Amino acid sequence: MKWKKIVLILTCAVVIAGGLVFAADHMDAPAVKGTTNDITDLYVFNGADTNDLVFVANTQGLLSPTATATAQFDPKTLIQFKIDNNGDFIEDMVIQAIYANGKMNFYGLAAPTATGTKTQILESKLLGSVAVTPLSASSPTVATLSNGMQVFAGPRDDPFFFDLNQFHAILAGTATSFNNPGTDTFAGTNVLSVVVEVPKSLLPTSTGKLNVWLTTSIQE
């Protein structure tokens, strides 16, 4: 099954022993603004067990609590972490996630069959699935996949702090700096999140650094 990439890519460089790295985009891509394909954030950071690296993909931003109650992952949208481990900015490994029947299915961690703007689901590399945690759940559902990766999928409070109104004021020339403290524009809004915790032993790198980017794709 062929898929086409339709959304702005978020990318970051991660020192394998380092701390939090993130990239953000809230409804900044006109082609997908307000759709189920819209990426808000990519985070990569050390796990509570520092032998692990955590990858977070957040989509469908600025959801109100009411909207979150009915929001769903799109079964026609492939969410994909792309990982370059040798510094050539071409994905060497991918982690793929796609929703079906109340669960998020995960494929990889493996070399892709296609790189760049086209992709294919690694159907022979199914690692397992996790039930999507509903908004009403008292605790998250976490599953351990066949290769030791731990995964979660479901709504979360948007963790990205940004004072958007002050940013607009700076752009307009009516302010020269951010306030301390600022106002969190995204407070009270939610995202749909996919979280993957990966043992670093599964992430070989010849440079000590990983380049990571996040894409969503839809079926052609």
C-alpha positions as CSV (number, residue, x, y, z in Angstrom):
1,M,0.0,0.0,0.0
2,K,1.5,3.3,-1.1
3,W,1.1,6.5,1.0
4,K,1.9,10.1,0.3
5,K,3.3,12.7,2.7
6,I,1.0,15.6,3.2
7,V,2.2,17.5,6.2
8,L,5.0,19.8,7.3
9,I,7.9,17.7,8.7
10,L,9.1,18.3,12.2
11,T,12.8,17.5,12.8
12,C,15.4,17.6,15.5
13,A,18.9,16.4,16.2
14,V,19.3,14.2,19.3
15,V,22.6,13.5,21.1
16,I,22.0,9.9,22.2
17,A,23.0,10.7,25.8
18,G,21.4,14.1,25.9
19,G,18.2,15.6,27.3
20,L,14.9,16.9,25.9
21,V,14.7,18.1,22.3
22,F,11.5,19.2,20.6
23,A,10.1,20.8,17.6
24,A,6.6,22.4,17.4
25,D,4.0,23.5,14.8
26,H,0.4,24.3,15.9
27,M,-1.8,24.7,12.8
28,D,1.0,26.4,10.9
29,A,0.7,24.2,7.8
30,P,-2.3,25.5,5.7
31,A,-2.8,22.3,3.8
32,V,-3.6,20.3,6.9
33,K,-4.7,22.9,9.4
34,G,-7.6,21.6,11.5
35,T,-7.4,18.1,10.1
36,T,-6.5,14.7,11.7
37,N,-3.1,14.9,9.9
38,D,-1.9,18.0,11.5
39,I,1.3,17.6,13.6
40,T,1.7,19.8,16.6
41,D,4.9,18.6,18.3
42,L,7.8,16.1,18.2
43,Y,9.7,15.4,21.4
44,V,12.7,13.1,22.0
45,F,14.2,12.7,25.4
46,N,15.8,10.2,27.8
47,G,13.3,7.9,29.6
48,A,13.1,7.5,33.4
49,D,15.4,4.6,32.6
50,T,18.2,6.5,30.9
51,N,19.0,3.4,28.9
52,D,15.8,4.2,26.9
53,L,14.9,7.1,24.5
54,V,11.3,8.3,24.3
55,F,9.7,9.5,21.1
56,V,6.5,11.6,21.3
57,A,4.3,12.5,18.3
58,N,1.4,14.9,19.0
59,T,-1.3,15.6,16.5
60,Q,-4.7,17.4,16.2
61,G,-3.8,20.3,18.4
62,L,-5.9,22.9,20.2
63,L,-8.6,20.4,21.1
64,S,-11.1,21.6,23.7
65,P,-12.1,19.1,26.4
66,T,-15.5,18.7,24.6
67,A,-13.8,18.1,21.3
68,T,-11.3,15.7,22.8
69,A,-14.0,13.4,24.1
70,T,-15.0,12.6,20.5
71,A,-11.6,13.0,18.7
72,Q,-10.1,9.9,17.1
73,F,-6.9,9.0,15.3
74,D,-7.4,8.7,11.6
75,P,-7.2,5.1,10.3
76,K,-6.1,6.5,6.9
77,T,-3.2,8.4,8.5
78,L,0.2,6.8,9.0
79,I,2.3,8.4,11.7
80,Q,6.0,7.9,11.3
81,F,9.1,8.6,13.3
82,K,12.1,8.7,10.9
83,I,15.5,8.2,12.3
84,D,18.9,8.9,10.6
85,N,21.8,7.3,12.5
86,N,24.8,8.1,10.3
87,G,24.4,11.8,9.6
88,D,23.3,11.7,5.9
89,F,19.8,13.0,6.7
90,I,18.2,10.0,5.0
91,E,16.1,7.8,7.2
92,D,17.8,4.5,8.2
93,M,15.1,3.3,10.6
94,V,11.4,4.1,11.0
95,I,8.8,3.5,13.6
96,Q,5.3,3.5,12.1
97,A,2.0,3.8,13.8
98,I,-1.5,3.4,12.4
99,Y,-4.9,3.3,14.0
100,A,-7.4,0.5,13.5
101,N,-10.4,-0.7,15.5
102,G,-9.6,1.1,18.7
103,K,-6.0,0.2,18.7
104,M,-2.7,1.7,17.5
105,N,-0.6,-0.8,15.6
106,F,3.2,-0.4,15.5
107,Y,5.6,-1.5,12.8
108,G,9.5,-1.3,12.7
109,L,11.9,-0.5,14.2
110,A,13.5,-1.3,10.8
111,A,14.8,0.1,7.6
112,P,12.1,1.6,5.4
113,T,11.2,0.1,2.0
114,A,11.0,3.7,0.6
115,T,12.6,6.9,1.7
116,G,11.8,10.6,1.2
117,T,8.3,11.6,0.1
118,K,6.9,8.1,-0.4
119,T,6.5,5.4,2.2
120,Q,5.0,1.9,2.7
121,I,3.8,0.2,5.8
122,L,6.3,-2.4,6.9
123,E,3.6,-5.1,7.1
124,S,6.1,-7.9,7.9
125,K,7.5,-5.9,10.8
126,L,4.3,-5.7,13.0
127,L,5.5,-5.4,16.6
128,G,2.2,-5.3,18.3
129,S,-0.5,-2.8,19.4
130,V,-1.9,-0.8,22.3
131,A,-5.5,0.0,23.0
132,V,-6.1,3.8,22.7
133,T,-6.6,5.3,26.1
134,P,-9.9,7.2,26.2
135,L,-10.1,10.7,27.8
136,S,-12.2,9.3,30.6
137,A,-9.6,6.8,31.7
138,S,-8.1,7.2,35.2
139,S,-4.7,5.9,34.0
140,P,-3.0,5.4,30.7
141,T,-2.8,2.0,28.9
142,V,0.8,1.1,28.1
143,A,1.8,-2.0,26.1
144,T,5.2,-3.7,25.7
145,L,5.9,-4.8,22.1
146,S,7.8,-7.8,20.9
147,N,11.2,-6.0,20.8
148,G,10.9,-4.5,24.2
149,M,9.6,-1.1,23.1
150,Q,6.8,0.4,25.3
151,V,3.9,2.3,23.6
152,F,1.0,4.5,24.4
153,A,-1.7,6.3,22.3
154,G,-4.4,8.6,23.4
155,P,-5.4,12.2,24.4
156,R,-3.0,14.2,26.5
157,D,-2.9,17.8,27.8
158,D,-0.8,19.8,25.3
159,P,2.6,20.2,27.1
160,F,3.9,22.9,24.8
161,F,4.1,26.3,26.5
162,F,3.9,29.3,24.2
163,D,2.7,32.9,24.6
164,L,1.2,33.3,21.2
165,N,-0.3,36.8,21.7
166,Q,3.0,38.2,23.0
167,F,4.8,36.6,20.0
168,H,2.3,38.3,17.6
169,A,3.0,41.6,19.5
170,I,6.7,41.2,19.0
171,L,6.2,40.5,15.3
172,A,4.0,43.6,15.0
173,G,6.6,45.8,16.7
174,T,4.4,46.6,19.7
175,A,6.6,44.6,22.1
176,T,10.3,43.8,22.2
177,S,10.4,40.7,24.4
178,F,8.5,37.9,26.0
179,N,7.0,38.4,29.5
180,N,8.3,36.5,32.5
181,P,6.1,34.7,33.3
182,G,4.3,34.5,30.0
183,T,0.7,33.4,29.3
184,D,0.3,29.8,28.1
185,T,-1.9,30.2,25.0
186,F,-2.4,26.4,24.8
187,A,-3.5,25.9,28.5
188,G,-6.6,23.8,28.7
189,T,-6.2,22.3,25.2
190,N,-5.3,18.8,24.3
191,V,-3.6,16.7,21.6
192,L,-3.7,13.1,20.4
193,S,-0.4,11.6,21.4
194,V,1.6,8.6,20.3
195,V,4.5,7.7,22.7
196,V,7.2,5.1,22.0
197,E,9.9,4.3,24.5
198,V,12.8,2.5,22.8
199,P,15.9,0.8,24.4
200,K,18.9,2.6,23.2
201,S,20.5,-0.7,22.3
202,L,18.0,-0.8,19.4
203,L,19.2,2.6,18.1
204,P,22.8,2.1,16.8
205,T,24.6,5.3,15.7
206,S,28.0,5.8,14.2
207,T,28.1,9.5,15.2
208,G,26.7,9.4,18.7
209,K,23.8,11.5,17.4
210,L,20.4,10.7,15.8
211,N,18.5,13.0,13.5
212,V,14.8,12.4,14.0
213,W,11.8,13.8,12.1
214,L,8.1,13.1,12.2
215,T,5.7,12.8,9.3
216,T,2.1,11.9,8.7
217,S,1.0,10.4,5.4
218,I,-2.3,9.4,3.8
219,Q,-3.1,6.7,1.3
220,E,-2.7,7.6,-2.4
